[in-house]
């Protein structure tokens, strides 16, 4: 017997009926993005490895431990399956000079890849939806893109999602804070865990984001980046919060919020829930005014966010908001295979008018094995269809099809059905829409 092949661990099939939830989320996002004048961008899954090393930072966890990187056997080029998509969007914007005529509001959906141990809400192949506003320096765009995410939670009906904010200031300000932070951590080196000691001189800001409970008191007493921000950075942050206040969006300023990528400056934010345990961040982002220049483009400001699709869908399920799977409007019952050409012609006319139709099919390639009426009615009822169309020999001889309601009454094969002329059944079906 041939061995059955299965999916790679942490890379999951998305099957019906669960896929209905994905489609519903994507449709909601597309409609919302259109209202905010964001346009869709689609970038390659594979990018040059240098894009992420340069953009995310060599000492980030993603670059050091999580990327799926390989050498192209044809030309030796170093390539990587994208672990996130902001860098890819920025690369595309720079490569195609999209900002030549002014700023762009873009959004994307798609799979990302990180080589980590699969766990709740974290997979090796996971999916993100992101919004990126490029070429805009004003704090109003920071506020707008945060409000865009909040609008999505409202559209989805999600509760208990809170916003946390911080400002990372500008590179010169972070340099001063970094020196003070290293000095403080060096003085308390005996309290650092192995991971913190490794990051001490490479990426000390990430130590502030530690989840180690033994280090929380140390982190709480560490120098605060906000105390090193200059007038311009503080004013930018104040404008962002003022606009959020004006829109009634509650938030908490979290001075330890740093995000995981090196490219952020000024505003950073996360949307967090307590409903998913340790994996509580469902959306995060911020401003990244220097990334376009880092990947070889002309310097331009930008701000954006990404959400984890799997986490959002899990939260939707946890809160009882899951989308019901799609069901057909009509199920076609076909007692005899000889009627199939006429049946299919009729069903195509229904589909052309926007009616969802599921046709009963033969078990054999030659049309044999259509099954009994009882078994077909059972499948029709199980499909969730609102009506059954019965293409029986007697009905077809009269140029008609029998129509039977399947919802709101006990299924009874023998119960009388109404007849509709074949040439008028499409008009009847219009009443279903």
C-alpha positions, 0 to 999 in steps of 0.5 A: 500500500502506498503511504498516505502523504500528509501536510507539513506540521504547522501548515494546515489545510483550511476545509469547508465549512471552516473556510466560510469564516475565512471568506466572510472575514476577507469580504468584510476587510475588502469592503472596509478597505474600500471605504477608507480608500485603501487599494489591494497589493499582492507581492511574491511569497518568496523575496530576497533574504537581504530584504528581511535582514536589512529591513527587520534587523539582523538580531531580531528573532525572526531573522535569527531563528524563524525564517525559511531561507534557502539558496536558489539552485539555479543561480545561488541567490539567497531567498526567503519565504516571507515571514511578514509582508511590510518589507515586501510591500515597501520593496514593491513600492520602492521598485515601482516608484509608486510614490512618484505621484503622492502617497498610497494607501494599500492593503494585503492578505496572504500566507506568511512563514516562520519556522517555530514550534506550532502552538495555539494561534501560531503556525509555521504557515500563518496568514496576515491581513495588513494595511500600509499608508506610505508617503504620509508623515502626519499624525492624522494618518497614524490615527486613521489607520488605528481607527481603521483597525478599530472599525474592523473589530466593530464590523466583526462584532468583536468585544473585549479588544483593547488598544495599547500605544507607545512612542519609540521616538526617533533613532537619535532619541532611542540611541540615548535611551539605549545607552541608559538601558544597557547601563541599567541592565548591566548593573542588574546583570545577575537578574537577567535570564539567558535570552536577555543576556544574549540581547543585552548589547545587540537589541536591549529594547526587546528585553523590555518585552520579556514574558519572563515573570521573574524579570517583570520588576526589573523591567518596570524599573528600567529607564523609560524611552518616553523620558528621552523623547524630544519635543517633536516626537512628543508633539507627534504622539500628542496629536495621535492621542488627541485624534483618538480621544476625539473619536472616543477610542479608549487606549492605554499608554504602555511604555514597554510596548516596543514591537518585534521589528527594528524598523519602527519609529514614533507611534507603535500600537497593539490591539490585545484580547484576554480571550486567547491566553498567551497569544493575546495580540491580534493586531500590531503596527506602527510608523516606519519612516526609514524602512523605504530608504533602507531597502533602496528607495527614496526616503518616505514616511509610512505607517501600517499594521498587520493582523493574524487571521488565525487569531482573529478567527479564533476570537470570532469563534470564542465570542460565538460570532462564527459565520454559518457555512454557505448553503445552496438555495436549491437542490436538484433531485434527479430520479433518472440519469436520462434527464440530466442534459435537460436538468443541467440546462435548467440549472445553468439558467438558475445559476446565471440569475445568481441562484446557488444550486447543488445538483444530485449526481450519479454514482457511476460514470455512465449515469448509473446509480442515481439513488432512490428518491428517499436517499436523494431527499435526505441529501437535499435536506442535509445540504441545507438548501431552502428548496428541492427541484424534482425532475421526475419523469411525470413532471418532465412529461408535462414540461414542468419541474416539481418544487418542494420547500425543505425548510420550516416543515418536517421532511415528507417525500410524499407531501404534495409539491407545486409545479413550475413550467420549465421555461418559467422556473428561472423567474420563480427562482428570482423570488429566492433572492 
